[in-house]
Amino acid sequence: MFTYFFSQRRNEKALFDVHSVINCTVLEFALENGIHVNVDNYQELERITAIINDQGQTKSSVGIRLKPVLGVGAVKALSTCTADSKFGVQLTDSSKEEIIGWYLDRPWLTAVHIHIGSQSYDCSDLTCGVKCVVDFALEVNGRLGKKQIHTIDIGGGLPANLEDDTTRPSFQDYAETLKKEVPELFPSYGAFKKVITEFGQAFNAKAGWLVSRVEYTKKASDNLKIVLIHFGADMMMRTCYCPNVQKYQRRVEVFSEEGQLKEGERMRYNIAGPLCFSGDVVKRDVLLPTVEEGDYLILHDCGANSLSLFSRHCSRQAPAVLGRHGLDDLKTSRVSLIHLYYFTWKKNELVL
Ligand SMILES: Cc1ncc(COP(=O)(O)O)c(C=O)c1O
């Protein structure tokens, strides 16, 4: 239950389906408290139907997570609109009528949801997914002769550029593509009341970086050195466990003990973490200026999918987090599981 994220900003409650296996207790809680729910499969829909029949009504908006089969993007593990993806209900020419029937039978099914994947698609791919569910919603509403589906949840998925400091594609780029291809989504069209978004990576990746003091350096061969630092697969799970996926790689920079960016002749390094297995390497064959004991090593664009994926392998403790609001206000805290509970359950923001 505590793995759910609730947002009560402006008195709005939303259930971000951070995982897709939701039990009856959580469903009852959400439906009693008017929290938006996205349904993953038909069995879950039957449970929700029974709960709402028992409760008499619900203040929640409820939508089906639809999965048009659009193909694999850049990272298969992060693509959710393949035929074999575990997420959502497949929307095809042959399944469409049955799903429309679910809506016709349930007046409280007032939303649709899509999230085609993360880090895998550009604005036009994402827009293509959104168009599928908007067309579906318009068809349901057309058949019913009323605007039963009033909420479109377009998920997240906007990628973050990890190659340099520029933000591309921007939210504006995505909005413009949507406006051109799916104008029905926008308020001026009057088809729907509400659009929900679930951006993760695009919002957060560039807001954080990881830093470690270089503890040791050692020679692997004449043209390769190994740098040992204090984070590895504990913080950068995907990077270390899937070293061949380019989208999981991050930029590295090295600073001297005094905080100066190091420059000069470069040589090849592997940057390795503190865990007890050989794959604990956050960057391989990277060309860097001379790295020395006591330097600081920075991994950029780690504001998303780093601390949130933290692994306790080797009894590692989650690292201290430094946060900055404005120019002067630097706060620090060691993030424990208790803090994460507090963050997700009690407050809108991480109070350090
Ligand atoms: C349902 C859903 N929405 C949103 C997101 C966030 O995706 P992204 O970080 O690519 O924006 C995810 C990521 O796993 C997800 O599963």
The ligand as an SDF file (V2000), in Angstrom:
LIG
                    3D

 16 16  0  0  0  0  0  0  0  0999 V2000
    2.0060    4.1310  -15.9240 C   0  0  0  0  0  0  0  0  0  0  0  0
    3.2330    4.9650  -15.9830 C   0  0  0  0  0  0  0  0  0  0  0  0
    3.1060    6.2890  -16.0900 N   0  0  0  0  0  0  0  0  0  0  0  0
    4.1840    7.1110  -16.1240 C   0  0  0  0  0  0  0  0  0  0  0  0
    5.4550    6.6030  -16.0260 C   0  0  0  0  0  0  0  0  0  0  0  0
    6.6260    7.5730  -16.0620 C   0  0  0  0  0  0  0  0  0  0  0  0
    7.2870    7.4240  -17.2700 O   0  0  0  0  0  0  0  0  0  0  0  0
    8.4120    8.4560  -17.7300 P   0  0  0  0  0  0  0  0  0  0  0  0
    9.4140    8.4990  -16.6400 O   0  0  0  0  0  0  0  0  0  0  0  0
    8.9760    7.8610  -18.9810 O   0  0  0  0  0  0  0  0  0  0  0  0
    7.7480    9.7750  -17.9900 O   0  0  0  0  0  0  0  0  0  0  0  0
    5.6550    5.2200  -15.9050 C   0  0  0  0  0  0  0  0  0  0  0  0
    7.0170    4.6910  -15.8060 C   0  0  0  0  0  0  0  0  0  0  0  0
    7.3110    3.6160  -15.5130 O   0  0  0  0  0  0  0  0  0  0  0  0
    4.5070    4.3760  -15.8780 C   0  0  0  0  0  0  0  0  0  0  0  0
    4.6300    3.0580  -15.7740 O   0  0  0  0  0  0  0  0  0  0  0  0
  1  2  1  0
  2  3  1  0
  2 15  2  0
  3  4  2  0
  4  5  1  0
  5  6  1  0
  5 12  2  0
  6  7  1  0
  7  8  1  0
  8  9  2  0
  8 10  1  0
  8 11  1  0
 12 13  1  0
 12 15  1  0
 13 14  2  0
 15 16  1  0
M  END
$$$$
